[in-house]
């Protein structure tokens, strides 16, 4: 049986400095059958720079399928619903830009869903830390 595809949704709102660290933690997961969807939900003139440019750079460097669909600045629930519509995955794991998940969180997510396969069951996982600001990567 093929392991299920897990869609990891990272929503960001005016935090260019934290989205790269949060995304790096997703890309370092031990479970590798992932797709990454970053919802850039910025207002105009975000306080920490151009989040979309940083996400575009992360996308170019990613070893996993990574998309960043356009999203108007809407409420958190609308941004997550937009990501669900964009996802190709069977399972969705939400991880905002200020959350740094442990390297095994996606694997634990799949384990719990295998244990409780009812589609009405949700899984909550505690993050290991909050993101610290990181500098935008140098273009290569």
MDAnalysis code that builds the backbone (N, CA, C; Angstrom):
import MDAnalysis as mda
import numpy as np

u = mda.Universe.empty(420, n_residues=140, atom_resindex=np.repeat(np.arange(140), 3), trajectory=True)
u.add_TopologyAttr("name", ["N", "CA", "C"] * 140)
u.add_TopologyAttr("resid", np.arange(1, 141))
u.add_TopologyAttr("resname", ["UNK", "UNK", "UNK", "UNK", "UNK", "UNK", "UNK", "UNK", "UNK", "UNK", "UNK", "UNK", "UNK", "UNK", "UNK", "UNK", "UNK", "UNK", "UNK", "UNK", "UNK", "UNK", "UNK", "UNK", "UNK", "UNK", "UNK", "UNK", "UNK", "UNK", "UNK", "UNK", "UNK", "UNK", "UNK", "UNK", "UNK", "UNK", "UNK", "UNK", "UNK", "UNK", "UNK", "UNK", "UNK", "UNK", "UNK", "UNK", "UNK", "UNK", "UNK", "UNK", "UNK", "UNK", "UNK", "UNK", "UNK", "UNK", "UNK", "UNK", "UNK", "UNK", "UNK", "UNK", "UNK", "UNK", "UNK", "UNK", "UNK", "UNK", "UNK", "UNK", "UNK", "UNK", "UNK", "UNK", "UNK", "UNK", "UNK", "UNK", "UNK", "UNK", "UNK", "UNK", "UNK", "UNK", "UNK", "UNK", "UNK", "UNK", "UNK", "UNK", "UNK", "UNK", "UNK", "UNK", "UNK", "UNK", "UNK", "UNK", "UNK", "UNK", "UNK", "UNK", "UNK", "UNK", "UNK", "UNK", "UNK", "UNK", "UNK", "UNK", "UNK", "UNK", "UNK", "UNK", "UNK", "UNK", "UNK", "UNK", "UNK", "UNK", "UNK", "UNK", "UNK", "UNK", "UNK", "UNK", "UNK", "UNK", "UNK", "UNK", "UNK", "UNK", "UNK", "UNK", "UNK", "UNK", "UNK", "UNK"])
u.atoms.positions = np.array([
    [0.839, -1.176, 0.000],
    [0.000, 0.000, 0.000],
    [0.890, 1.248, 0.000],
    [0.617, 2.143, -0.924],
    [1.400, 3.370, -1.056],
    [1.077, 4.317, 0.109],
    [2.115, 4.926, 0.704],
    [1.843, 5.871, 1.796],
    [1.051, 7.068, 1.273],
    [0.126, 7.584, 2.080],
    [-0.705, 8.686, 1.592],
    [0.093, 9.970, 1.398],
    [-0.338, 10.740, 0.423],
    [0.232, 12.056, 0.210],
    [-0.315, 12.983, 1.292],
    [0.570, 13.721, 1.933],
    [0.183, 14.682, 2.965],
    [0.441, 16.078, 2.429],
    [-0.581, 16.899, 2.468],
    [-0.443, 18.294, 2.084],
    [-0.152, 19.121, 3.322],
    [0.974, 19.792, 3.327],
    [1.329, 20.658, 4.442],
    [1.056, 22.091, 4.016],
    [0.150, 22.729, 4.736],
    [-0.254, 24.094, 4.421],
    [0.435, 25.043, 5.391],
    [1.188, 25.973, 4.823],
    [1.838, 27.018, 5.616],
    [1.198, 28.340, 5.203],
    [0.467, 28.934, 6.115],
    [-0.156, 30.227, 5.844],
    [0.737, 31.309, 6.428],
    [0.955, 32.358, 5.641],
    [1.787, 33.458, 6.120],
    [1.076, 34.775, 5.899],
    [1.238, 35.664, 6.862],
    [0.628, 36.980, 6.796],
    [1.649, 38.026, 7.245],
    [2.234, 38.723, 6.280],
    [3.198, 39.798, 6.550],
    [4.376, 39.354, 7.420],
    [4.847, 38.138, 7.232],
    [5.989, 37.681, 8.027],
    [7.013, 37.009, 7.124],
    [7.601, 37.790, 6.273],
    [8.631, 37.279, 5.379],
    [9.776, 36.667, 6.173],
    [10.052, 37.204, 7.349],
    [11.174, 36.732, 8.153],
    [10.965, 35.365, 8.775],
    [9.733, 34.945, 8.961],
    [9.506, 33.643, 9.596],
    [9.104, 32.540, 8.626],
    [8.574, 32.905, 7.467],
    [8.066, 31.876, 6.557],
    [9.177, 30.956, 6.060],
    [10.394, 31.473, 5.882],
    [11.470, 30.595, 5.397],
    [11.853, 29.566, 6.460],
    [11.881, 29.960, 7.705],
    [12.220, 29.001, 8.768],
    [11.132, 27.941, 8.920],
    [9.876, 28.354, 8.882],
    [8.773, 27.404, 8.984],
    [8.794, 26.434, 7.805],
    [9.036, 26.951, 6.607],
    [9.071, 26.095, 5.417],
    [10.259, 25.144, 5.470],
    [11.414, 25.613, 5.926],
    [12.574, 24.723, 6.076],
    [12.238, 23.539, 6.980],
    [11.510, 23.790, 8.069],
    [11.160, 22.694, 8.979],
    [10.230, 21.693, 8.310],
    [9.383, 22.161, 7.415],
    [8.509, 21.248, 6.666],
    [9.343, 20.420, 5.697],
    [10.294, 21.050, 5.035],
    [11.123, 20.336, 4.060],
    [12.056, 19.325, 4.729],
    [12.277, 19.442, 6.037],
    [13.141, 18.511, 6.774],
    [12.368, 17.376, 7.438],
    [11.123, 17.188, 7.073],
    [10.319, 16.115, 7.659],
    [10.887, 14.741, 7.302],
    [10.755, 13.795, 8.226],
    [11.200, 12.422, 7.967],
    [10.253, 11.719, 6.999],
    [8.993, 12.093, 6.994],
    [8.009, 11.571, 6.056],
    [8.156, 12.373, 4.771],
    [8.357, 11.702, 3.666],
    [8.728, 12.398, 2.425],
    [7.624, 12.501, 1.379],
    [6.501, 11.815, 1.557],
    [5.435, 11.894, 0.560],
    [4.558, 13.107, 0.883],
    [5.126, 14.281, 0.609],
    [4.495, 15.547, 0.980],
    [4.324, 16.452, -0.229],
    [3.332, 17.295, -0.151],
    [3.227, 18.465, -1.014],
    [3.126, 19.649, -0.063],
    [3.707, 20.759, -0.452],
    [3.712, 21.950, 0.392],
    [2.923, 23.035, -0.327],
    [1.981, 23.622, 0.399],
    [1.188, 24.722, -0.141],
    [1.373, 25.900, 0.796],
    [1.935, 26.974, 0.263],
    [2.130, 28.180, 1.058],
    [1.095, 29.206, 0.614],
    [0.290, 29.635, 1.557],
    [-0.705, 30.657, 1.274],
    [-0.139, 31.991, 1.737],
    [0.215, 32.838, 0.780],
    [0.725, 34.172, 1.084],
    [-0.492, 35.084, 1.174],
    [-0.825, 35.469, 2.384],
    [-2.039, 36.223, 2.668],
    [-1.672, 37.636, 3.126],
    [-0.714, 38.257, 2.427],
    [-0.180, 39.560, 2.840],
    [-1.110, 40.708, 2.501],
    [-1.005, 41.729, 3.322],
    [-1.617, 42.997, 2.972],
    [-0.594, 43.777, 2.156],
    [-1.004, 44.826, 1.554],
    [-0.083, 45.638, 0.766],
    [0.956, 46.265, 1.689],
    [2.211, 46.254, 1.259],
    [3.259, 46.906, 2.036],
    [3.515, 46.238, 3.367],
    [3.579, 44.911, 3.398],
    [3.815, 44.185, 4.639],
    [5.022, 44.712, 5.388],
    [4.966, 44.609, 6.690],
    [5.976, 45.241, 7.529],
    [7.335, 44.556, 7.466],
    [7.405, 43.327, 6.999],
    [8.688, 42.624, 7.011],
    [9.163, 42.254, 5.612],
    [8.844, 43.053, 4.642],
    [9.398, 42.813, 3.316],
    [8.442, 42.096, 2.396],
    [8.978, 41.625, 1.309],
    [8.187, 41.013, 0.267],
    [8.111, 39.502, 0.479],
    [7.092, 39.075, 1.170],
    [6.921, 37.657, 1.477],
    [6.823, 36.821, 0.214],
    [6.098, 37.306, -0.769],
    [5.912, 36.534, -1.999],
    [7.237, 36.266, -2.700],
    [8.147, 37.228, -2.716],
    [9.459, 37.023, -3.342],
    [10.248, 35.942, -2.601],
    [10.174, 35.930, -1.297],
    [10.865, 34.901, -0.518],
    [10.250, 33.533, -0.782],
    [8.929, 33.464, -0.832],
    [8.254, 32.187, -1.105],
    [8.594, 31.692, -2.504],
    [8.688, 32.592, -3.463],
    [9.067, 32.207, -4.830],
    [10.467, 31.592, -4.829],
    [11.385, 32.174, -4.062],
    [12.745, 31.636, -3.963],
    [12.743, 30.265, -3.282],
    [11.970, 30.121, -2.205],
    [11.857, 28.829, -1.526],
    [11.341, 27.776, -2.504],
    [10.365, 28.147, -3.315],
    [9.786, 27.227, -4.296],
    [10.827, 26.747, -5.306],
    [11.673, 27.656, -5.761],
    [12.718, 27.273, -6.725],
    [13.711, 26.281, -6.120],
    [13.978, 26.402, -4.822],
    [14.979, 25.570, -4.155],
    [14.408, 24.278, -3.558],
    [13.104, 24.138, -3.527],
    [12.461, 23.025, -2.838],
    [12.677, 21.691, -3.549],
    [12.927, 20.659, -2.759],
    [13.036, 19.303, -3.293],
    [11.667, 18.616, -3.302],
    [10.679, 19.210, -2.664],
    [9.315, 18.687, -2.629],
    [8.421, 19.543, -3.519],
    [7.314, 18.969, -3.993],
    [6.369, 19.802, -4.740],
    [5.886, 20.937, -3.838],
    [6.025, 22.165, -4.300],
    [5.651, 23.328, -3.501],
    [4.927, 24.317, -4.401],
    [3.754, 24.723, -3.935],
    [2.960, 25.703, -4.673],
    [2.609, 26.862, -3.746],
    [2.382, 28.006, -4.333],
    [1.927, 29.158, -3.562],
    [0.823, 29.860, -4.354],
    [-0.385, 29.321, -4.278],
    [-1.495, 29.914, -5.027],
    [-1.804, 31.322, -4.516],
    [-2.247, 32.153, -5.428],
    [-2.611, 33.528, -5.073],
    [-3.821, 33.512, -4.145],
    [-3.800, 34.416, -3.188],
    [-4.878, 34.491, -2.206],
    [-5.085, 35.954, -1.849],
    [-6.304, 36.410, -1.949],
    [-6.599, 37.763, -1.485],
    [-6.480, 37.764, 0.027],
    [-6.241, 38.920, 0.583],
    [-6.094, 39.039, 2.029],
    [-7.449, 38.795, 2.692],
    [-7.666, 37.553, 3.115],
    [-8.917, 37.156, 3.757],
    [-8.614, 36.582, 5.138],
    [-9.637, 36.229, 5.849],
    [-9.489, 35.660, 7.185],
    [-8.742, 34.323, 7.131],
    [-8.225, 33.901, 8.282],
    [-7.447, 32.663, 8.373],
    [-8.244, 31.462, 7.860],
    [-9.530, 31.378, 8.186],
    [-10.329, 30.231, 7.741],
    [-10.476, 30.226, 6.224],
    [-10.635, 31.385, 5.613],
    [-10.742, 31.458, 4.154],
    [-9.428, 31.044, 3.500],
    [-8.307, 31.444, 4.083],
    [-7.001, 31.051, 3.550],
    [-6.823, 29.533, 3.634],
    [-7.203, 28.940, 4.744],
    [-7.086, 27.479, 4.888],
    [-8.028, 26.754, 3.941],
    [-9.240, 27.247, 3.786],
    [-10.172, 26.631, 2.839],
    [-9.635, 26.713, 1.416],
    [-9.014, 27.816, 1.075],
    [-8.393, 27.970, -0.243],
    [-7.306, 26.908, -0.440],
    [-6.491, 26.692, 0.585],
    [-5.425, 25.679, 0.509],
    [-6.009, 24.282, 0.352],
    [-7.076, 23.982, 1.055],
    [-7.713, 22.657, 0.928],
    [-8.180, 22.438, -0.507],
    [-8.765, 23.446, -1.110],
    [-9.208, 23.322, -2.512],
    [-8.025, 23.112, -3.449],
    [-6.882, 23.699, -3.152],
    [-5.689, 23.575, -3.986],
    [-4.963, 22.242, -3.798],
    [-5.141, 21.619, -2.653],
    [-4.375, 20.411, -2.304],
    [-4.769, 19.227, -3.173],
    [-3.763, 18.405, -3.448],
    [-3.979, 17.134, -4.133],
    [-3.909, 15.979, -3.131],
    [-3.514, 16.273, -1.919],
    [-3.247, 15.267, -0.893],
    [-4.528, 14.723, -0.267],
    [-4.383, 13.500, 0.275],
    [-5.474, 12.863, 1.016],
    [-5.588, 13.433, 2.427],
    [-4.469, 13.790, 3.006],
    [-4.419, 14.319, 4.369],
    [-3.832, 15.718, 4.336],
    [-4.338, 16.577, 5.214],
    [-3.867, 17.955, 5.286],
    [-3.317, 18.211, 6.682],
    [-2.170, 18.869, 6.728],
    [-1.533, 19.261, 7.986],
    [-1.319, 20.769, 7.916],
    [-1.944, 21.510, 8.842],
    [-1.820, 22.964, 8.863],
    [-0.658, 23.377, 9.745],
    [0.148, 24.299, 9.232],
    [1.322, 24.773, 9.946],
    [1.548, 26.228, 9.549],
    [1.145, 27.156, 10.386],
    [1.316, 28.568, 10.045],
    [2.785, 28.958, 10.087],
    [3.065, 30.174, 9.616],
    [4.451, 30.612, 9.460],
    [5.209, 30.781, 10.775],
    [4.509, 30.816, 11.891],
    [5.194, 30.972, 13.176],
    [5.292, 29.660, 13.949],
    [5.090, 28.557, 13.267],
    [5.150, 27.231, 13.886],
    [6.313, 26.451, 13.280],
    [7.133, 25.870, 14.141],
    [8.238, 25.011, 13.697],
    [7.910, 23.587, 14.150],
    [7.415, 22.741, 13.245],
    [7.080, 21.378, 13.648],
    [8.337, 20.519, 13.806],
    [8.248, 19.541, 14.678],
    [9.363, 18.603, 14.825],
    [9.497, 17.810, 13.526],
    [10.678, 17.240, 13.258],
    [10.909, 16.525, 11.993],
    [9.986, 15.326, 11.781],
    [9.381, 14.805, 12.830],
    [8.523, 13.635, 12.687],
    [7.043, 13.922, 12.733],
    [6.652, 15.184, 12.683],
    [5.235, 15.506, 12.844],
    [4.372, 14.957, 11.705],
    [4.837, 14.998, 10.485],
    [4.040, 14.462, 9.367],
    [3.891, 12.946, 9.491],
    [4.955, 12.262, 9.900],
    [4.880, 10.807, 10.099],
    [3.888, 10.463, 11.208],
    [3.917, 11.226, 12.295],
    [2.952, 11.000, 13.385],
    [1.533, 11.257, 12.907],
    [1.369, 12.272, 12.094],
    [0.055, 12.600, 11.537],
    [-0.502, 11.405, 10.751],
    [0.336, 10.821, 9.903],
    [-0.080, 9.669, 9.108],
    [-0.375, 8.471, 10.014],
    [0.472, 8.233, 11.014],
    [0.257, 7.125, 11.948],
    [-1.102, 7.243, 12.631],
    [-1.423, 8.429, 13.113],
    [-2.708, 8.627, 13.780],
    [-3.871, 8.445, 12.816],
    [-3.742, 8.917, 11.595],
    [-4.822, 8.725, 10.628],
    [-4.966, 7.257, 10.241],
    [-3.876, 6.510, 10.220],
    [-3.968, 5.070, 9.961],
    [-4.646, 4.363, 11.120],
    [-4.360, 4.817, 12.322],
    [-4.956, 4.214, 13.514],
    [-6.446, 4.531, 13.607],
    [-6.828, 5.725, 13.208],
    [-8.222, 6.192, 13.263],
    [-8.623, 6.663, 11.866],
    [-8.946, 5.714, 10.970],
    [-9.159, 6.067, 9.560],
    [-10.474, 6.783, 9.253],
    [-11.324, 6.994, 10.234],
    [-12.577, 7.701, 10.009],
    [-12.278, 9.096, 9.472],
    [-12.860, 9.474, 8.306],
    [-12.569, 10.792, 7.739],
    [-13.020, 11.953, 8.626],
    [-13.851, 11.673, 9.606],
    [-14.313, 12.714, 10.510],
    [-13.366, 12.967, 11.668],
    [-12.256, 12.234, 11.731],
    [-11.309, 12.382, 12.836],
    [-10.213, 13.358, 12.430],
    [-9.969, 14.334, 13.286],
    [-8.881, 15.285, 13.068],
    [-7.758, 14.996, 14.038],
    [-6.575, 15.433, 13.704],
    [-5.403, 15.215, 14.540],
    [-4.804, 16.575, 14.889],
    [-4.556, 16.805, 16.163],
    [-3.878, 18.019, 16.600],
    [-2.494, 17.635, 17.086],
    [-1.496, 18.352, 16.604],
    [-0.111, 18.055, 16.975],
    [0.505, 19.318, 17.544],
    [1.186, 19.190, 18.674],
    [1.824, 20.325, 19.323],
    [3.157, 20.633, 18.638],
    [3.390, 21.910, 18.277],
    [4.666, 22.275, 17.658],
    [5.786, 22.240, 18.694],
    [7.028, 22.185, 18.211],
    [8.139, 22.192, 19.155],
    [8.563, 23.593, 19.525],
    [8.334, 24.578, 18.665],
    [8.716, 25.941, 19.008],
    [8.068, 26.925, 18.058],
    [8.172, 28.181, 18.407],
    [7.751, 29.240, 17.499],
    [8.939, 29.654, 16.656],
    [8.648, 30.136, 15.470],
    [9.722, 30.540, 14.557],
    [10.409, 31.804, 15.055],
    [11.686, 31.857, 14.860],
    [12.449, 33.078, 15.087],
    [12.660, 33.711, 13.727],
    [12.789, 34.996, 13.693],
    [13.022, 35.656, 12.407],
    [14.292, 35.122, 11.770],
    [14.239, 34.963, 10.475],
    [15.430, 34.552, 9.738],
    [15.591, 35.510, 8.568],
    [16.772, 35.597, 8.093],
    [17.064, 36.520, 6.993],
    [16.684, 35.885, 5.666],
    [16.237, 36.689, 4.697],
    [15.973, 36.149, 3.365],
    [17.243, 35.505, 2.807],
    [17.053, 34.454, 2.043],
    [18.190, 33.740, 1.464],
    [18.817, 34.566, 0.361],
    [20.108, 34.382, 0.160],
    [20.782, 35.035, -0.947],
    [20.392, 34.347, -2.242],
    [20.162, 35.117, -3.283],
    [19.839, 34.527, -4.591],
    [21.089, 33.844, -5.131],
    [20.888, 32.717, -5.766],
    [22.030, 31.978, -6.295],
    [21.967, 31.907, -7.785],
])
